[in-house]
Every structure is written in C-alpha cells, then in structure tokens.
Amino acid sequence: MTAVEVSGVSKTFNKGRPDEVAALHDIDLVVDSGQFVSLIGPSGCGKSTLLRLIADLVPPTSGTVTVAGKPARRARLDQEYGIAFQQAGLFDWRTVRRNVELPLELRGQSRAERKARAEEMLALVGLSDFAGHYPAQLSGGMQQRVAIARALAVHPPLLLMDEPFGALDEMTRERLQSELLRVCAATGTSTVFVTHSIPEAVFLSDLVVVMSARPGRITDTVKIDLGPRTDATRQSPGFFTAITKVRKALRGIETTVDEDVEVDV
C-alpha cells in the first residue's frame, strides 16, 4: 500500500486578503510503504507546510492528500501517523515513560498496556534506564529520542518529522540519524522528513525531493542508493556523488531553483 499520496495540492494562506501568501503550487508526491523521503529546499519554500498538509494540521486550498489509503483527516483521527518536530515537545511534569504513554492514554489503553508499550519503545531508542527521569534531566539528543519513541508508540505506519535534529550538535545529530534509520528498519515505518541539510537528506533517504522557492513546487527528485547506512557511508564516493547531485538540483544546474538556496552543505 502507498503510505502517502499528494495529488495536485496547492496551499494559499489568507486567500483573497492583502496579505495572501501562495505557499505551495500543484504538488504531486507519492511515498511508498517503508520508504524514507526527505524534503529539501530554500527557507520558506513550503516544506513544513507540505508536512502539515499530510498530517491534516492545515487543509489544502486545492488537491487531495491520502495517508494509508485514507483521506488525511480520517488518517489523523485513526492515528495512522506519528509526528516529531524540531523541539521535542515533552511535558516537563511527566516522566519519560509517561510522556511516551501519552498517545496510548488518549486511546484509552489500560495502564498495563501503556507501560509495556512505552518500555518497548524506550528499549528501541536505547533509553530504558531513563524511564523514570523527567525531561529536564535529559540532554537534547535524549529528549528527541523520547519524542521519537512517543511518535512510534501507537505503531503508526508513517512517521512525519520536521527538522527534528536541527537544534543538535553535529555529533549528536549524526548519532541520531543512524538511530532513526535503525528504528525505522525495525518497525517498517515509512518516513517523510523535512531538513535543510543536504548530507542529512542523503544519508537518511531513499528519495530526496527538491523544492523551489515560494510558491513551493517539486522541481526534482533524487533517488539515493547507498545500501545499509553505516559510519563508513559518510566517507564513501557514492555519498559525495549523491550530495553533489542534490546540490546541483538545488542550485538550478539541473532545475530552475533560485541560486541563493539556504542549505547546510
């Protein structure tokens, strides 16, 4: 089954008003089951808006969005996806375990079921020993791992991530990239991931979707075939070749994207 299908989607904010903003135009995107897809492009190109359209946090002006074969709204109500943002968004007054339990609690699952599932997810992200800690007692990278565990707690077939590692130092960021791939492989989760970093997009993805300046359009897609990712992948010729290909797409050598793209290279 297709994880996500976006067809002919455009988004205009404040339509008909003097402050009208055309954020996205005529977006077509298919994310296959189990696929890791990154969205990359200039700041303000609508990457996060596209993610929020998939999550049904904002409605499209035109076009359709389906998730797991359902309209986006139905998929949201059925909790067909988990979502993680740049800030972990943990509740300071809840322990790590109880933060992970939250979506299960909202589903009305029993205390025993919630605890067992939270412990399973914390083991998956390597934080079993911190279940009783509070968020303020954790590093930024550990908090993001808790957020990932929470997002996966309901066994969602899809994970939506909006620059979840953007505020972390480079070493922590690289470690969590590897951790994320391990978790996604273990759970079979499809992922849509927003990033400004070309190396991050290349390391993580099966497919990198390149978007233009506003109104955002998909101007290119770059397939990435690097095999299983390891630390050695970051030093491989194929990794640097893929980075160059994405960079060229962003700079308009193969597409018509604005030359002044804000990305980390």
C-alpha positions in Angstrom: 0.0 0.0 0.0 1.1 3.6 -0.7 2.0 5.4 2.5 1.2 8.9 1.2 -0.2 10.3 -2.0 -0.4 14.0 -2.6 -2.2 14.9 -5.8 -2.4 18.4 -7.4 -2.1 20.1 -4.0 -1.8 23.8 -3.7 -1.9 25.9 -0.5 -2.6 29.6 -0.2 -2.8 31.3 3.2 -5.1 34.3 3.7 -6.7 33.8 0.3 -8.3 36.9 -1.1 -6.7 39.2 1.5 -4.0 41.8 1.0 -1.6 39.5 3.0 -2.3 36.5 0.8 0.6 34.0 0.5 0.9 31.3 -2.1 2.9 28.6 -0.2 2.6 25.6 -2.4 1.6 25.0 -6.0 0.5 21.9 -7.8 2.3 19.3 -5.6 2.3 15.7 -6.7 4.1 13.2 -4.4 3.9 9.5 -3.7 5.7 7.9 -0.7 5.8 4.1 -0.9 5.3 1.9 2.1 8.6 1.6 4.0 10.2 4.4 2.1 12.2 7.2 3.7 11.6 10.5 1.8 13.3 13.8 2.6 12.0 17.2 1.6 14.7 19.9 1.0 14.7 23.4 -0.5 15.1 27.1 0.3 13.9 28.5 3.5 10.2 29.4 3.1 9.6 27.0 0.2 6.8 25.2 1.9 8.5 22.0 3.2 6.9 22.3 6.6 3.5 23.3 5.1 3.6 20.2 3.0 4.3 18.1 6.0 1.4 19.7 7.9 -0.9 19.1 5.0 0.0 15.4 5.1 -0.7 15.4 8.8 -4.0 17.3 8.3 -2.9 20.1 10.6 -3.8 22.5 7.8 -6.2 21.9 4.9 -5.1 22.2 1.2 -6.6 25.0 -0.9 -6.9 22.5 -3.7 -6.0 18.9 -4.4 -6.1 15.8 -2.3 -4.0 14.1 0.3 -4.3 10.5 1.3 -2.5 8.6 4.0 -2.5 4.8 4.2 -5.3 4.9 1.5 -7.5 7.2 3.6 -8.3 10.9 3.3 -5.8 12.8 5.5 -8.4 13.8 8.1 -9.5 10.2 8.6 -5.9 9.1 8.8 -5.3 11.7 11.6 -8.4 10.6 13.5 -7.2 7.0 13.2 -3.7 7.9 14.3 -2.1 6.5 11.1 1.0 8.6 11.7 3.3 9.8 14.4 4.9 13.3 14.3 8.0 14.8 15.7 9.1 18.5 15.4 12.4 20.3 16.0 11.6 20.8 19.6 10.9 17.5 21.4 7.7 18.9 22.9 7.8 16.8 26.1 5.7 17.6 29.1 8.1 18.6 31.9 5.8 17.2 34.7 5.6 13.7 33.2 8.3 11.2 33.4 9.9 9.9 30.3 7.8 6.7 30.4 4.6 8.8 30.9 5.5 11.1 28.0 5.7 8.0 25.7 2.5 6.6 27.2 0.5 9.8 26.3 -0.8 8.8 22.9 -1.8 5.4 24.3 -3.5 7.1 27.2 -5.5 9.2 24.7 -6.6 6.0 23.0 -7.9 4.6 26.3 -5.5 1.8 26.6 -5.1 0.2 30.1 -2.2 1.2 32.4 -0.5 -2.2 31.9 -0.7 -1.9 28.1 0.6 1.6 28.2 3.5 0.7 30.4 4.5 -2.4 28.3 4.4 -0.5 25.1 6.3 2.5 26.5 9.0 0.2 27.8 9.3 -1.5 24.4 9.7 1.8 22.6 12.2 3.2 25.2 14.3 0.0 24.7 14.1 0.5 20.9 15.7 4.0 21.3 18.1 2.9 24.0 16.6 4.8 26.9 15.3 2.0 29.1 17.4 3.2 32.1 15.8 6.7 31.9 12.1 5.7 32.1 11.6 7.3 35.5 13.6 10.5 34.7 12.0 13.8 33.8 12.8 15.7 30.5 14.8 18.4 32.3 17.2 15.6 33.4 18.0 14.6 29.8 20.2 16.0 27.1 18.7 17.5 23.9 19.5 14.4 21.9 17.9 12.1 24.6 14.8 14.2 24.6 14.5 13.8 20.8 14.8 10.1 21.2 11.9 10.2 23.7 9.9 12.2 21.2 10.6 9.5 18.5 9.6 6.8 20.9 6.3 8.7 21.7 5.6 9.2 18.0 6.1 5.4 17.4 4.1 4.3 20.4 0.9 3.7 18.6 2.6 1.6 15.9 2.0 4.2 13.2 2.8 3.1 9.6 4.0 6.6 8.9 6.4 9.0 10.7 6.4 12.7 9.9 9.4 14.7 11.1 10.0 18.4 10.8 13.8 19.1 11.3 13.9 17.0 14.4 17.7 17.2 14.7 18.2 20.8 13.6 19.0 22.2 17.0 21.5 19.5 17.9 25.3 19.5 17.7 26.8 17.7 14.7 28.0 14.6 16.6 24.6 14.1 18.3 22.8 14.7 15.1 24.8 12.0 13.2 24.3 9.5 16.0 20.5 10.1 16.0 20.4 9.8 12.2 21.8 6.3 12.5 19.4 5.6 15.4 16.4 6.8 13.4 17.3 4.5 10.5 17.7 1.6 12.8 14.3 2.2 14.4 12.5 2.7 11.1 14.0 -0.5 9.8 12.9 -2.4 12.9 9.4 -1.1 12.7 8.9 -0.9 8.9 7.8 2.7 9.3 7.5 5.0 6.2 9.0 8.4 6.9 8.6 11.9 5.5 11.5 14.1 6.8 12.0 17.9 6.4 15.6 19.1 6.5 17.8 22.0 5.4 20.9 19.7 5.4 22.0 18.0 2.1 24.2 15.5 3.9 21.4 14.6 6.3 18.9 14.1 3.5 21.3 12.0 1.5 22.4 9.8 4.5 18.8 9.1 5.6 16.8 8.9 2.4 15.7 6.5 -0.3 14.4 9.6 -2.2 15.3 13.3 -1.8 12.5 15.6 -3.0 13.8 19.0 -4.1 11.5 22.0 -3.8 11.7 25.5 -5.4 11.4 28.9 -3.7 7.8 30.0 -2.8 5.4 29.1 -4.0 6.9 25.7 -3.4 7.0 23.2 -6.3 8.7 19.9 -6.6 11.4 20.6 -9.2 13.4 17.4 -8.9 13.6 14.0 -7.2 16.9 12.3 -6.5 17.0 8.6 -5.8 19.6 7.5 -3.3 21.0 4.0 -3.4 23.8 3.7 -0.8 22.8 0.3 0.7 22.7 -0.1 4.5 23.9 3.1 6.2 27.0 2.9 8.5 29.6 5.5 9.6 31.6 4.4 6.5 28.8 5.5 4.3 29.6 9.2 5.1 33.1 8.7 3.6 32.1 6.8 0.6 32.4 8.1 -3.0 28.7 7.3 -3.6 27.7 9.6 -0.6 29.6 12.5 -2.0 28.3 11.9 -5.5 24.7 12.0 -4.2 25.4 15.2 -2.2 26.7 16.8 -5.4 23.6 15.7 -7.4 21.3 17.2 -4.8 23.3 20.4 -4.5 23.2 20.8 -8.3 19.4 20.3 -8.3 19.0 23.0 -5.5 21.3 25.5 -7.3 19.4 25.1 -10.6 22.1 23.4 -12.6 19.6 20.7 -13.5 16.5 22.7 -12.4 15.4 26.3 -12.2 15.7 26.7 -8.4 16.9 30.1 -7.1 20.7 30.2 -6.8 20.6 31.6 -3.3 19.4 28.4 -1.6 19.8 28.3 2.2 21.1 24.8 3.0 23.7 23.2 5.1 26.4 21.6 3.0 
